[in-house]
Amino acid sequence: MKILVTGGCGFIGSNFIKYILGKYPGYRIVNLDLLTYAGNLENLSDIESDPRYRFVKGDISDPKAVEQIMVEKIEVIVNFAAESHVDRSNLDAGPFVKTNVLGVQVLLDAAKRHKLKLFLQISTDEVYGSVADRKGFSEESRLNPSSPYAASKAGADLLALAAFKSSAIPIIITRGTNNFGPYQFPEKLIPLFITNAMEDKELPLYGDGLQIRDWLYVEDHCSALDLALHRGNPGEIYNISAHNQMTNEEITHLILKDLNKPESLIKHVPDRPAHDRHYALESAKMEEELGWKPKFSFDEGMRLTIDWYKKNSSWWRNAKSGEYLNYYHKHYSYLAK
């Protein structure tokens, strides 16, 4: 199978590429990524010489760039490409609409022209908004996004479902809960707080810190996407959750305890606008219909994550400083021509 993975230099995308190539020796992957601030070529440096893998620098909202890859007999698109930071979307929604909505439409048009076997759209639990209880949203729940980021992802999901109905494009949408694990860009809560604590810097905790999130270790997410790719039914939406609901405050204390750092590093900061209080998903369809279950407990995933950041300080220090861009210019300058 030949797969186009978009946004494959990001956190989840890079983990997914390595997971798939590790499990399926006969598969080939083309990775299309624009290398915005969170797209890091170092995430895939260990497989860059693998003949089954090829990187292309490009924008999913550029039809010509997409078409140049599609003519290579691509069979499946797995779309991770997205602007994904809520605070950034509150400041400027334009890039989120361009990539997350218009870019998805470009990919859908290409999927229709080339009669793909499958288009796997990677979405998010944030399209549902805040949940009232710990039970969580089902795939039939109403979309109620609270940020431009979440609204743009909801718009992409609706475009994908419309393409399935009107153009018979085989579409599957997955909506995962908050991911954590290796290679996550250190602007998200867990890697930011781990790396700040390691540097004895303040941990900026929004509001009272009692916002609840449902945490999913990234390798478990990849295994769920693998099942959706190979066993999922076109036209379906699959929620993905490991059912690890914890407050941001609990996560913060856990990190400080593991790193033996003082709680005085916690700094409560003003809450973000329209900050959703509680995210949670039901994932019975994924578990019962596709037979998925997480491999890692939350504690095991956190231990692996903290250990990875301990062992890869050069990666996250470069990411925080922007030095990974120097790595790109040094090793891949020919791609910018």
C-alpha positions in Angstrom: 0.0 0.0 0.0 1.2 3.5 -0.8 0.1 6.2 1.7 0.2 9.9 1.6 0.6 11.2 5.2 0.1 14.9 5.5 1.6 16.7 8.5 3.9 13.8 9.1 6.6 15.9 10.7 4.4 16.8 13.6 3.9 15.0 16.9 1.2 12.4 16.1 2.0 12.2 12.4 5.7 11.3 12.9 4.8 8.7 15.5 2.2 7.2 13.1 4.7 7.0 10.2 7.2 5.1 12.3 4.5 2.8 13.7 3.2 1.9 10.3 6.6 1.3 8.7 7.6 -0.8 11.7 4.5 -3.0 11.4 4.1 -3.2 7.6 7.4 -3.8 5.8 5.7 -3.7 2.3 4.1 -0.3 2.8 5.5 3.0 1.4 4.8 6.4 2.7 5.1 9.9 1.2 5.1 12.6 3.9 3.9 16.0 2.8 4.6 18.7 5.4 4.9 22.5 5.2 7.3 22.5 8.2 5.6 25.3 10.1 6.9 25.9 13.6 5.7 22.5 15.0 6.8 20.4 12.1 10.2 19.1 12.8 12.3 17.0 10.5 14.3 15.7 13.4 11.3 13.7 14.5 11.9 11.3 11.5 15.7 11.5 11.2 16.0 7.9 12.1 14.1 6.8 9.0 15.0 9.4 6.5 17.2 6.9 4.6 14.5 4.2 4.5 13.7 3.6 0.9 10.0 3.1 1.8 9.8 6.7 3.1 10.0 10.0 1.3 9.6 13.6 2.5 8.1 16.4 0.4 8.0 19.9 1.7 4.6 21.4 0.7 1.3 22.8 1.6 -2.0 20.8 1.6 -3.8 23.9 0.5 -1.7 24.1 -2.7 -3.4 21.9 -5.4 -0.3 21.7 -7.5 1.8 20.4 -4.7 -0.8 17.8 -3.8 -1.3 16.7 -7.4 2.4 16.1 -7.9 2.3 13.5 -5.2 -1.1 12.0 -6.1 0.1 11.0 -9.6 2.5 8.6 -7.9 -0.3 6.1 -7.5 -1.2 7.1 -3.9 -3.9 4.7 -2.6 -4.7 6.2 0.8 -4.5 9.7 2.4 -4.1 10.0 6.2 -4.5 13.7 7.0 -2.8 14.9 10.1 -1.9 18.3 8.7 -3.4 21.0 10.8 -2.8 24.2 12.7 -3.7 23.0 16.2 -2.9 25.5 19.0 -6.0 27.0 20.6 -4.3 30.2 21.9 -2.8 30.8 18.5 -6.2 30.4 16.8 -7.7 33.0 19.2 -5.1 35.5 18.1 -5.3 34.8 14.4 -7.9 32.4 12.9 -6.8 32.8 9.3 -4.0 30.1 9.1 -6.4 27.7 10.8 -9.1 28.2 8.2 -6.6 28.0 5.4 -5.0 24.7 6.4 -7.7 23.0 8.4 -10.6 23.8 6.0 -9.4 24.8 2.6 -6.5 22.4 2.8 -8.8 19.5 3.5 -11.0 20.4 0.5 -7.9 20.3 -1.7 -7.1 16.8 -0.4 -10.7 15.7 -0.9 -10.7 17.0 -4.5 -7.6 15.0 -5.1 -9.0 11.9 -3.5 -12.0 12.1 -5.8 -10.0 12.6 -9.0 -7.7 9.7 -8.2 -10.4 7.3 -6.8 -8.6 6.6 -3.6 -9.3 3.5 -1.5 -9.6 5.6 1.7 -9.3 9.1 3.1 -8.6 9.0 6.8 -9.3 12.4 8.4 -7.7 12.9 11.8 -9.9 15.1 13.9 -10.2 16.0 17.6 -12.4 15.7 20.6 -12.5 19.6 20.7 -15.1 19.7 18.0 -17.7 18.6 20.6 -16.9 21.4 23.0 -17.2 21.0 26.8 -19.0 18.0 28.2 -21.3 18.2 31.2 -20.4 14.9 32.9 -17.6 12.3 32.9 -19.5 10.0 30.5 -18.2 11.8 27.5 -19.5 12.5 24.0 -20.4 9.8 21.5 -20.0 10.0 17.7 -23.6 11.1 17.4 -23.1 14.1 19.8 -23.7 17.6 18.5 -20.7 19.6 17.3 -20.2 22.6 19.5 -16.7 24.1 19.1 -15.5 26.8 21.4 -12.4 28.1 19.5 -11.4 29.0 15.9 -9.2 25.9 16.0 -12.0 23.5 17.0 -14.4 25.2 14.6 -12.0 24.8 11.7 -11.6 21.1 12.5 -15.4 20.7 12.7 -15.7 22.4 9.3 -13.2 19.9 7.9 -15.2 17.0 9.3 -18.4 18.2 7.7 -16.7 18.7 4.4 -15.4 15.1 4.6 -18.8 13.7 5.5 -20.4 15.7 2.6 -17.8 14.3 0.2 -18.7 10.8 1.3 -22.4 11.4 0.6 -22.1 13.5 -2.5 -19.0 12.0 -4.2 -18.8 8.5 -2.8 -15.2 9.2 -1.5 -14.4 6.5 1.1 -14.0 8.7 4.2 -13.3 7.7 7.8 -13.0 10.3 10.6 -11.3 9.7 13.9 -11.6 12.0 16.9 -9.0 11.4 19.6 -8.6 12.8 23.0 -5.6 14.8 24.3 -2.4 13.0 23.2 0.9 12.8 25.0 4.2 11.1 24.4 7.6 11.5 22.6 8.1 14.4 20.1 5.2 16.5 21.2 6.1 20.2 20.6 6.7 21.9 24.0 3.9 24.4 23.8 1.3 21.7 24.9 0.7 21.2 28.6 2.5 18.0 29.4 5.8 18.6 27.4 5.8 22.3 28.4 5.5 21.5 32.1 8.0 18.6 31.9 10.6 20.8 30.2 9.9 23.9 32.2 10.3 21.9 35.4 13.5 20.4 34.2 14.8 24.0 33.7 13.4 25.1 37.0 11.0 27.5 35.3 7.5 28.4 36.2 4.6 26.1 35.1 1.9 28.5 33.9 -1.4 26.8 34.9 -4.6 28.3 33.4 -7.2 29.6 35.9 -7.8 27.2 38.8 -6.3 24.3 37.0 -9.4 22.1 37.4 -10.1 21.7 33.6 -10.5 18.0 32.9 -8.9 16.3 29.9 -9.0 12.7 28.7 -5.4 11.6 28.0 -4.3 9.1 25.3 -0.7 7.9 24.9 0.4 8.5 21.3 1.3 4.9 20.5 -2.1 3.8 21.6 -3.6 6.5 19.2 -1.5 5.1 16.4 -2.7 1.6 17.0 -6.3 2.8 16.9 -5.6 4.6 13.6 -4.1 1.4 12.2 -7.3 -0.4 12.9 -9.4 2.4 11.4 -7.3 2.3 8.3 -7.5 -1.5 7.8 -10.9 -2.4 9.4 -12.9 0.8 9.6 -16.1 1.3 7.6 -16.2 4.3 5.2 -18.7 7.0 6.2 -18.1 6.3 9.9 -16.7 8.4 12.7 -14.6 6.7 15.4 -13.9 8.3 18.8 -10.6 7.2 20.4 -10.2 7.5 24.2 -8.1 5.6 26.8 -10.5 6.9 29.5 -7.9 8.7 31.5 -9.7 11.8 32.8 -7.6 14.1 35.0 -7.5 17.7 35.9 -4.6 19.9 34.6 -3.7 20.5 38.3 -3.4 16.7 38.8 -1.1 16.4 35.8 1.0 19.3 37.1 1.5 17.8 40.5 2.3 14.4 39.0 5.0 15.9 36.8 6.6 17.9 39.7 6.6 14.8 41.9 8.2 12.6 39.3 10.9 15.2 38.6 11.4 15.9 42.3 10.6 19.6 41.8 8.9 22.0 44.2 5.3 23.0 43.8 6.4 26.6 44.1 7.1 26.4 40.4 3.3 26.4 39.7 2.1 29.8 38.6 -1.7 30.3 38.1 -2.2 32.6 35.1 -5.5 34.1 33.7 -7.6 31.6 32.0 -7.9 31.6 28.2 -11.0 33.0 26.5 -13.9 30.4 26.3 -11.7 27.7 27.8 -13.6 24.4 27.7 -13.9 22.9 31.2 -14.1 19.2 30.4 -13.3 17.0 27.4 -14.2 13.4 27.4 -15.2 10.8 24.8 -17.0 7.4 24.6 -15.1 5.1 22.3 -17.3 2.0 22.4 -17.5 1.9 18.6 -13.7 1.7 18.3 -13.4 -0.8 21.1 -16.3 -3.1 20.2 -16.5 -2.9 16.4 -12.8 -2.7 15.6 -11.5 -4.5 18.7 -9.2 -1.7 19.9 -7.9 -1.3 23.4 -5.1 0.8 24.7 -1.8 -1.0 25.5 -0.4 1.5 27.9 -1.8 2.6 31.3 -1.7 6.3 32.0 1.0 5.9 34.5 3.2 3.8 32.1 2.6 6.3 29.3 3.6 9.2 31.6 6.7 7.4 32.8 7.8 6.7 29.2 7.0 10.3 28.2 9.0 11.9 31.1 11.9 9.5 30.5 11.9 10.5 26.8 12.2 14.2 27.5 14.9 13.5 30.1 16.9 11.6 27.5 16.3 14.0 24.6 17.0 17.4 26.1 18.7 18.6 22.9 15.5 17.9 20.9 13.3 19.9 23.1 15.8 22.7 23.8 16.2 23.1 20.0 12.4 23.1 19.6 11.9 25.7 22.3 14.7 27.9 20.8 13.8 27.4 17.2 17.2 25.8 16.5 15.5 22.9 14.8 15.1 25.3 11.9 18.9 25.4 11.6 18.8 21.6 11.4 16.4 21.9 8.5 18.5 24.5 6.6 21.7 22.5 7.2 20.4 19.1 6.1 17.6 19.9 3.7 18.4 23.3 2.1 17.8 21.8 -1.3 14.1 21.4 -0.4 13.6 25.1 -0.1 14.7 25.8 -3.7 
